[in-house]
């Protein structure tokens, strides 16, 4: 199908009644199709349910197992971990087959080990083979139904925005028009200088006279395809991070995409490979457990280290009876919200107007023996456990900074403001790499944003372990 014919097919979509839409109605549909934006579900719940029922029936009919639903749940969990239920643009049961067989074999052995270790190896292998065949047939039928539904019903497609206006973006539009079974319905193109061919599709073009986030919200975009643009890639990082907090799926066309091999979480639009952006950490169920972990850790640490807290407080008081034990200062947390941070006082007090804007104070004049020691081993940070209990901070996250410097760095350092997407922490990825005190702010921003993009429960645990090692070595500030 040529590009002109593809444009025609995009402009003249047929609705569920088989009526051909006019170009004018397509433009209107780009604004109203589908009503309110759907919630982004990365897991195909219907396919998961079909697999659960099928495996349960196989176990009930073909075996003497005593808990078929529980064993079927094991299969579904293993398949979910393997990524087999991830929603896809290109639906192919044959593409799924290798991963499906491997996952079913693993699930079969787990079930045998847990529920019936007397099962002969040959029987277990045959059961795995039969289950694989059944689940493959289910996928073949289910995907065929989904492709047909996407072709016939515009409401079954995802409202899609294309960022970029070059040849690759035009190719994406052409392929989407030619293959409606991909489940994409373009509603807006975001590019200030698109190729002339892009305007032939009768799709609204946003010429970047407002933030990308606002465009995504107004057009109720569910899928964002980022192709190449005349704008530098680095200028898209912060806008895309803002969009990732919304309920939309983000795909990137990789550089040198003709040389890229499809793997892992990648998908494709016809022959153009797409990298699926990992879901924003704050939108995952694991992130919700972080607060429970923080509260448990902070309360436990306050109890375990209570003698150390009391001893440090006493030493600070005796070092200067006229000064307060606790130093309080306004810092900036998540979403640029200010909060009061607590530390053991380690230096002679100065007016807040001085300490709030003094980046590198003269410590020789203000730092005594007690203060020097508690800063060296980071005991001055212990009162921040109370900040964690209050919810101002997390155990792990970007270190909080003073409002004066947040404003200054936000204007001068690329992506510095992006680090405030998550809560600030007692320790962090940048801190354990020595980026604290008078060190590079650019590097801190890069390390903190790396932490956010790659967050996992294990990364938090790793940072805590490395922090304990740094404390034992006495490499504090």
Phi, psi and omega in degrees: 000128181284171184292324180293320179294324179296319178300316181298319182292328179286320181288328186251049177298148176260137178277186186293341178270000179083010181275135180284131180272146175280161176305322181295321181289331178294318178298319178295320180297331179298339181261336189237349185303131173085357179066216181299150180299137179284158175284139182282115176246116181279343181258136178275095185294326179295317180294321178299317180295319178299316179298318181299314180296317182296313181295322178299316179296320178299316182291324180290317185277319190259355181224177177249023180297149187261352177223064183305315181298321180293320179291323176296325178297325177298317178301312183297320179297316179297317179295323178295317179297326181285349180087014185289338182264007180294133179296140186232157172278309179268112183265118180212116178293329178292324176296325181282340192302311181302314180292324179298312181298314180299317181293321180293320178298314179298315180297322180298315180294324177296316179297317179299314182295325184274318192254330185203085182287351179276356181296125178299148184299318180298318180295318179298320179296317180294323177295319178296319180295315180296318179296320179297317179298315181298313182292329176294316179298318178301317180294318180301316180289317183294317179294323177298318178295319180294319179297317179296317180297319178295322181294320188269336188236112181297333179290344178276356181261158181270131178295122194237137172247140178247122178263119183122154183221025180265199184295323181292318177298320178296321178296322177297314178299318180297315181293321179297321178292322183283332184234075179298341178294351173292341177080028181242136177232101182297131179239347179195147171246131184249098183194134183278336179226068181286156173297152181303327183297334182293331182283346182284352184270001180056039177248135180305139179244119175269119184267037173059036175269008174205165183299148178301321181303317180295322178296316179298318181293313184297319183270006179051048184289134178253336179227131181243117178256118183257106178261196183275150184218169175283346178278146179298142180303322183297334180285349179267349188299305182296315177302322179289326176296324176294321180289330183293341175282345178274177184268062179221150178270137182243129176238141178245135170279118183289152172298148183053043187298336177293344183256358187269137178264131179294132179200165172054237185271013181282157175224189179205152169248100187058251182256004181264115180287149180230135174266121179280123180288132179303141182300139178307133186306322183294343183266001182265155179290333179296325181296328180294334177283343183299320180295319178297316178299315181299312183296317179296314180297316184293314180295318178297316180296322180295325178286312183296319184262016181303319176299322179292322177297315180294317180296318179294317179300319179294318180295320179295319180294317180291334180290333178199095186294339183276349184255154179290156178285318184261131174264127181244140181207143178283128175234168182253130181249208183298141180059030176062027178274130179283150174209164181265117182265143181248139174215156167290132180296128181242348180230161178298137184296146171226165179302146181301328179297336178272310184293333183285343183235002181268106184288318184227079184295157177283099185285336183299324181278336188248347187260119177266181181300316181295313180299319180298320182290313184291334175286324182297320181258010175064024175291337180295342182274349186302322179300344178290349171301326177291324174300323178293316179300320181289342181094005176290328186224171173245168174294316181239134179169177176300141179291139183284148181236166180285149184305320181302316184279332175298316179295317181295312182289328179298332180271335188249342185244122181300132175067011179298317182294336181295338181291346179271014175292335181237170179292148177285164188227164176290325174219168183197175181298319178291318184298318183287348175261020174082008183267076176212160184073219184273073179232176185298123177287325177301316180294320179300314180299317180296316181292318180295319179290328173299317179301315182294315182294331185247020184300141172204164177301319181294325178297320176299315180297318179299317180295320178297317179298315180294327178293317178300318177299319180294322178295318180294328178278349180070040181255040177285194185283000000 
